Amino acid sequence: MSDSPASLVWLITGCSSGLGRALASAALARGDRVAATARQPAALADLAAAYPDTCRTFALDVTDPAQVTAALAGTVAAFGRLDVLVNNAGYGLVGALEECSEAQIARNFEVNCFGALRVIRTALPQFRAQKGGHVICISAAAAIANYAGFSVYGAAKRALEGAAEALALEGRPFGLKVTLVQPGPFRTDFIARSLDRATTPLPDYEATSGKFARFLGTMDGKQPGDPARAAAAIIAAATADRPPLRLVLGPYATDKVRRTLTASQRELDAWAPVGGPTDFTAGT
Ligand SMILES: NC(=O)c1ccc[n+]([C@@H]2O[C@H](COP(=O)([O-])OP(=O)(O)OC[C@H]3O[C@@H](n4cnc5c(N)ncnc54)[C@H](OP(=O)(O)O)[C@@H]3O)[C@@H](O)[C@H]2O)c1
C-alpha cells in the first residue's frame, strides 16, 4: 500500500452529520476538493464558508434522480473531474421482517441500495471518460452477518455489496476501483435521529427484534467508533494504489468478520460431504 500525494476530487452523499460530515471535513482539511451534499444543504454552510475555494455544496436526496444528475454535473463543472464517489447516505430500520411495513421496507431499500446504485450509475460515464475513479460505499456490520431485528437494513446493505462486487470487476478495464466500508458502531446520529422503527411490534419478536431495538437505544452516544478516525481510514483507502474491496472499521466489526469466516468454514466443512457431490456422475 502506498499513498498518492495528489489532491482528490470527492463527491460525498449524506454530509449533514456523522461519517459523511467527518469525511468531508477531513478531505477538505488535507487540501482535497469536495462536493459535499445533503438533503438540506444549509447544514453544510459552515464547511462552504471555511473552504470557499475547495468546497461546493449541493442539495442531494439520493431518491431524487434530478438532484443526483445535478449534483454530479455540478461537481464536474466546478472541479473538472471526479476521483472519489462516496455513497454514505443511509439509515437503519429496526424491526423483525414481519413487523416492518411494505412502505418502510421499500423506503429503506430505496435509500440504502437503489439510491446508492442511482448515484453510481450516474457517475459511471464520467469515470469511463476519465479512465478511472473510485467508488466507495458505506455498508454495515449487518452485511457481514445480520442481526435479528435488522433484516431489511442488512438486506439492503448486502444487496448494495453484491452490486458493488460485480462493479469492481466490470469497472476494472477502465480503471475503476471499488471499496465497501463495513463500520461497526460509530458515534453519529445513526441511532438518535436516523433510525426508523417497525410500525407494528409483535409480542412473538419481543425476545429477538424487540431486544435488539432496546439494545440499540442503550448504545446511543456510547458507540466506541470515532467518526474522525473512520474518515482517516477511508482517506487511507482512497489514496492507496491498491485499495481494498472491503475495509472493515473498528475492533467490533473486525472481530465479527473473523467469527463469521470461522463459522462459515466450519459449516462448509460439515456439509460439504452432502452438498459437494451434486454434479452429474461421469458418463451421464
Ligand atoms: N454509525 C454507525 O454505527 C454505522 C454503522 C454501520 C453503517 N453505518 C452507515 O453509515 C452511513 C452514515 O451514517 P451515520 O452513522 O453517519 O449516521 P447519520 O449521522 O445519521 O448520517 C446519515 C446521513 O445520511 C443522510 N440521509 C438519509 N437519507 C438520505 C437520503 N434519502 N438522501 C440523502 N441523504 C440521506 C442523512 O441526511 P439528513 O440529515 O437529511 O437526514 C445524514 O446526512 C449510513 O449509510 C449508515 O447506514 C453507520
The ligand as a Tripos MOL2 file, in Angstrom:
@<TRIPOS>MOLECULE
LIG
   48    52     1     0     0
SMALL
NO_CHARGES

@<TRIPOS>ATOM
      1 N1        -22.9300    4.8990   12.8020 N.am      1 LIG1
      2 C1        -22.8960    3.5870   12.7280 C.2       1 LIG1
      3 O1        -22.7840    2.8970   13.7360 O.2       1 LIG1
      4 C2        -22.9770    2.9180   11.3850 C.ar      1 LIG1
      5 C3        -22.6340    1.5630   11.3260 C.ar      1 LIG1
      6 C4        -22.6920    0.9120   10.1010 C.ar      1 LIG1
      7 C5        -23.0580    1.6150    8.9770 C.ar      1 LIG1
      8 N2        -23.3890    2.9440    9.0600 N.ar      1 LIG1
      9 C6        -23.7530    3.6290    7.8130 C.3       1 LIG1
     10 O2        -23.0130    4.8190    7.7370 O.3       1 LIG1
     11 C7        -23.6810    5.7340    6.8760 C.3       1 LIG1
     12 C8        -23.6870    7.1100    7.5470 C.3       1 LIG1
     13 O3        -24.4940    7.0470    8.7120 O.3       1 LIG1
     14 P1        -24.0560    7.7680   10.0620 P.3       1 LIG1
     15 O4        -23.7300    6.7180   11.0320 O.co2     1 LIG1
     16 O5        -23.0850    8.8300    9.8020 O.co2     1 LIG1
     17 O6        -25.4690    8.3610   10.5390 O.3       1 LIG1
     18 P2        -26.0490    9.8560   10.4660 P.3       1 LIG1
     19 O7        -25.2020   10.7620   11.2780 O.co2     1 LIG1
     20 O8        -27.4670    9.6960   10.8460 O.co2     1 LIG1
     21 O9        -25.9030   10.2700    8.9420 O.3       1 LIG1
     22 C9        -26.7420    9.7180    7.9540 C.3       1 LIG1
     23 C10       -26.7180   10.6400    6.7630 C.3       1 LIG1
     24 O10       -27.4890   10.0720    5.6930 O.3       1 LIG1
     25 C11       -28.3320   11.0840    5.1970 C.3       1 LIG1
     26 N3        -29.5000   10.5770    4.5010 N.ar      1 LIG1
     27 C12       -30.5050    9.8000    4.9710 C.ar      1 LIG1
     28 N4        -31.4220    9.5920    3.9990 N.ar      1 LIG1
     29 C13       -30.9790   10.2440    2.9010 C.ar      1 LIG1
     30 C14       -31.4480   10.4250    1.5820 C.ar      1 LIG1
     31 N5        -32.6310    9.8990    1.1630 N.pl3     1 LIG1
     32 N6        -30.7120   11.1420    0.6920 N.ar      1 LIG1
     33 C15       -29.5470   11.7080    1.0760 C.ar      1 LIG1
     34 N7        -29.0700   11.6100    2.3270 N.ar      1 LIG1
     35 C16       -29.7660   10.8820    3.2210 C.ar      1 LIG1
     36 C17       -28.6990   11.9150    6.3990 C.3       1 LIG1
     37 O11       -29.2010   13.1610    5.9560 O.3       1 LIG1
     38 P3        -30.3150   14.0230    6.7700 P.3       1 LIG1
     39 O12       -29.5370   14.8900    7.6970 O.co2     1 LIG1
     40 O13       -31.0220   14.7950    5.6990 O.co2     1 LIG1
     41 O14       -31.2140   13.0440    7.4580 O.co2     1 LIG1
     42 C18       -27.3370   12.0190    7.0710 C.3       1 LIG1
     43 O15       -26.5590   13.0070    6.4530 O.3       1 LIG1
     44 C19       -25.0610    5.1470    6.6350 C.3       1 LIG1
     45 O16       -25.0970    4.5710    5.3360 O.3       1 LIG1
     46 C20       -25.1910    4.0760    7.7000 C.3       1 LIG1
     47 O17       -26.0490    3.0370    7.2980 O.3       1 LIG1
     48 C21       -23.3490    3.5970   10.2430 C.ar      1 LIG1
@<TRIPOS>BOND
     1     1     2 1
     2     2     3 2
     3     2     4 1
     4     4     5 ar
     5     4    48 ar
     6     5     6 ar
     7     6     7 ar
     8     7     8 ar
     9     8     9 1
    10     8    48 ar
    11     9    10 1
    12     9    46 1
    13    10    11 1
    14    11    12 1
    15    11    44 1
    16    12    13 1
    17    13    14 1
    18    14    15 2
    19    14    16 1
    20    14    17 1
    21    17    18 1
    22    18    19 2
    23    18    20 1
    24    18    21 1
    25    21    22 1
    26    22    23 1
    27    23    24 1
    28    23    42 1
    29    24    25 1
    30    25    26 1
    31    25    36 1
    32    26    27 ar
    33    26    35 ar
    34    27    28 ar
    35    28    29 ar
    36    29    30 ar
    37    29    35 ar
    38    30    31 1
    39    30    32 ar
    40    32    33 ar
    41    33    34 ar
    42    34    35 ar
    43    36    37 1
    44    36    42 1
    45    37    38 1
    46    38    39 2
    47    38    40 1
    48    38    41 1
    49    42    43 1
    50    44    45 1
    51    44    46 1
    52    46    47 1
@<TRIPOS>SUBSTRUCTURE
     1 LIG1         1 GROUP 0 **** ****
